[in-house]
């Protein structure tokens, strides 16, 4: 069972890709209200928003690839253990 969960995470079907895809859609839903707030006269909220958004997006993508590497490593370990048990019988 855990092997299939690791394969799912390795293939990118985990939570982080969903979050990376969902955040832009959420912002799109509130785009009019967001634009009114960010682009008020003389406001620099848009700059802070862009920087924060990009930092979170890059951080999420980096975390995703780290999780994929972690999953691949553990799949290899699980496969080695299963192979040893198979050969032991």
PyMOL commands that set and color helices and strands:
alter all, ss='L'
color gray80, all
select helices_A, chain A and resi 2-10+15-29+31-38+45-88
alter helices_A, ss='H'
color red, helices_A
deselect
rebuild
show_as cartoon
